[in-house]
Amino acid sequence: MPLIFSGGHDTDPRDHGRPVDLVAGALKVPPEVFREAFTHVHPAPPGQGGPTPDEARANKRALMDALAPLGVTNDRLDEVSNRYRYRRDRGELWPAADGAGYATVSNGAVTGFVVTSPGYGYSSPPTVSLQGGPDVQAIVTLAFDPDFSKNGSIKSVVLASPAK
């Protein structure tokens, strides 16, 4: 039975809509490190049209002071920041591709899952359902990677409890 992955684009409330796990994964730093670095950034208020040049330089300096010692270059920070910049209020989302897979069934009961395409761009585990099948409880684990085509991909899907 084909799997249907839905959602998976939630962000931590502490991050004010930033997909920190994706940014951190692409930069090869722990999310806590990026989150801490970003506490020293002062985004422009809504409607201002962006930071002033001085504010932009100060924000970049704050990020690079924290991330450069970990091997993050200015060019890589720009590339990753541009990739995951979006306006949710405009219905936008960063680049993402849905995963695909199927459920294995034995004697009419779901026994496991096979991921045939891990997708990418998931910032939180998506919900799993079966196309035309019973309700299942699945646990999805994500992988984060500097390769954009693997960042926020589905690493595994396991059965949390027997199908109903």
C-alpha positions in Angstrom: 0.0 0.0 0.0 1.4 3.4 -1.0 2.4 5.8 1.8 1.1 9.3 1.9 3.4 11.8 3.7 1.7 15.0 4.7 3.0 18.1 6.6 6.5 18.0 7.8 7.2 21.7 7.5 6.7 22.9 11.0 9.3 25.1 12.8 10.2 25.3 16.4 8.3 28.2 18.0 11.6 29.5 19.4 12.8 30.1 15.9 10.0 32.4 14.7 9.4 30.5 11.5 13.0 29.9 10.6 13.7 26.3 9.6 16.7 26.1 11.9 17.1 22.3 11.6 17.5 22.6 7.8 19.8 25.6 8.0 22.0 24.0 10.7 22.1 20.7 8.7 23.2 22.4 5.6 25.9 24.3 7.5 27.0 21.1 9.4 26.5 22.7 12.8 24.2 21.6 15.6 20.8 23.4 15.6 21.6 24.8 19.1 24.7 26.5 17.7 22.8 28.2 14.9 20.0 29.1 17.2 22.4 30.7 19.6 24.2 32.5 16.8 20.9 33.9 15.5 20.0 35.4 19.0 22.6 38.1 18.1 20.9 39.0 14.9 18.3 41.8 14.8 15.9 41.3 11.8 14.3 44.4 10.4 10.7 45.0 11.6 7.9 43.9 9.3 7.1 46.5 6.6 10.6 48.1 6.8 11.7 46.3 3.6 14.8 44.8 5.1 17.6 45.9 7.3 19.7 49.0 6.7 23.2 48.3 5.2 24.7 48.9 8.7 22.2 46.5 10.3 22.9 43.9 7.6 26.7 44.1 8.2 26.2 43.8 12.0 23.9 40.8 11.6 26.3 39.1 9.2 29.2 39.8 11.6 27.2 38.3 14.5 26.6 35.1 12.5 30.1 34.8 11.2 31.7 35.3 14.6 29.8 32.3 15.8 29.9 30.1 12.7 33.3 30.8 11.1 35.2 28.9 13.8 33.1 25.9 12.9 34.2 26.0 9.2 31.2 28.0 7.8 32.2 30.4 5.1 30.4 33.6 4.3 29.6 32.2 0.8 28.1 29.0 2.3 26.1 31.0 4.8 24.7 33.1 2.0 23.9 30.1 -0.1 22.1 28.3 2.7 20.3 31.4 3.9 19.0 32.1 0.4 17.9 28.5 0.0 15.8 28.5 3.1 14.5 32.1 3.0 10.7 32.2 2.5 7.6 34.2 3.4 5.0 31.9 4.9 2.5 34.8 5.1 2.6 34.8 1.3 2.1 31.0 1.1 5.8 30.4 0.3 7.9 27.4 1.4 11.5 26.6 1.0 12.4 24.0 -1.7 11.0 20.6 -0.7 10.1 17.3 -2.3 7.7 14.8 -0.9 9.0 11.4 0.1 7.5 8.1 -1.2 7.2 4.6 0.0 4.9 1.7 0.8 3.7 -0.4 3.7 4.4 -4.1 3.9 1.4 -6.2 4.8 1.2 -9.7 6.2 -2.2 -11.4 6.9 -4.0 -8.1 6.4 -1.9 -6.3 9.0 0.7 -3.6 8.3 4.1 -5.0 9.4 6.5 -2.2 8.3 7.4 0.4 5.8 9.8 0.8 2.8 10.9 4.3 1.9 11.5 4.4 -1.9 12.3 8.1 -2.1 13.3 10.0 1.0 12.3 13.5 -0.3 14.0 16.6 1.2 13.1 19.8 2.9 11.2 18.4 5.8 11.8 20.5 8.9 9.7 18.2 11.1 8.6 14.6 10.8 5.6 14.3 8.3 2.5 12.4 9.2 2.1 9.0 7.5 -1.1 7.5 6.2 -1.9 4.7 3.8 -3.6 5.3 0.5 -6.8 3.3 0.8 -5.6 1.4 3.9 -6.1 1.2 7.6 -5.0 3.9 10.1 -1.4 3.4 11.2 0.8 5.0 13.8 4.3 5.6 12.4 7.4 7.2 13.7 9.4 9.2 11.1 13.0 10.0 11.6 14.7 12.7 9.5 18.2 13.1 8.3 19.9 16.5 7.9 22.8 16.9 5.5 24.9 19.6 3.8 23.6 18.3 0.4 20.4 20.1 -0.3 18.9 17.1 -2.0 19.3 15.1 1.2 18.7 17.8 3.8 15.5 17.1 5.8 15.0 13.8 4.1 13.2 10.8 5.5 15.8 8.5 7.2 13.3 5.9 8.4 9.7 5.1 9.1 8.8 2.5 11.7 5.6 1.2 13.1 4.7 2.7 16.4 1.8 0.3 17.2 -0.1 -2.4 15.4 -2.5 -1.2 12.7 -6.2 -1.0 13.7 
